[in-house]
Amino acid sequence: MIKKLILLGAISGSLLSFAQQQKISIMPSVGYAWRVAETPSGLSREEKDYVKGLKNGVHFDISAYYNLRSVGIGFKFSNYNASSNGWISGFDNNGTMVSVPVSTKDNITFFGPSVMYSNYNEPTKHKLFVDLALGVISYTTKTGSIKGTGSNLGLDAGFGYQYEVSKNFMIGPKVGITGGTLNKMKFNGMTYEFGDNEKEGLTRISLSAAATFRF
């Protein structure tokens, strides 16, 4: 009986220690992002406004970490959405310039393993963290009946400050960057390879409100 009590006490102590260390961190954030790729030259004012509408949109990401003291190891997912309506000019078969209305929806996702460093375990309510993830970045764009898709290796990094509201909850601002470039895409199932000056830049900078739930 004494041995069983000792064993039970050891198990209970281990579970309590595990709970106190708060081994799991869930970190969602939502905000706004701006794509940094240059706008093509030679566009009309209407076309520039149309492209500009696709270069900023809503940013969301969520990551989960298993904490090893100041370091967390886990995964990150991020998503970017933007849409724009406008007019595109061109020439018909007779050489006459015409303008047609267009509506485009863009979506960029990233997913991959991530590492985070933080001072969450230090005795201060002012928390700092930095994370870095390497994974797959994917792009989907749809204009009318034309759908383009592509993916490549991508990078996601963030730096943030949070205030400790309670032992299990923190919140604050975060600045992030998600990077990637596509060398080729599929449009309605047909593959198109880009030239050196045609590559699709997916890099964006984001500003978000980030929360952390620890347990």
FENKAMO-V734749 format. One record per run of one state. SS is the DSSP state (H for helix, E for strand, L for the rest). FROM is the first residue (numbers start at 1). TO is the last residue. If there is no record, write none. Layout:
BEGIN
ss: <SS	SS>
from: <FROM	FROM>
to: <TO	TO>
END
This chain:
BEGIN
ss: <L	H	L	E	L	H	L	E	L	E	L	E	L	E	L	E	L	E	L	E	L	E	L	E	L	E	L	E	L>
from: <1	2	22	24	36	45	55	56	69	71	92	97	119	126	144	146	167	169	180	181	183	184	188	190	194	200	202	204	215>
to: <1	21	23	35	44	54	55	68	70	91	96	118	125	143	145	166	168	179	180	182	183	187	189	193	199	201	203	214	215>
END
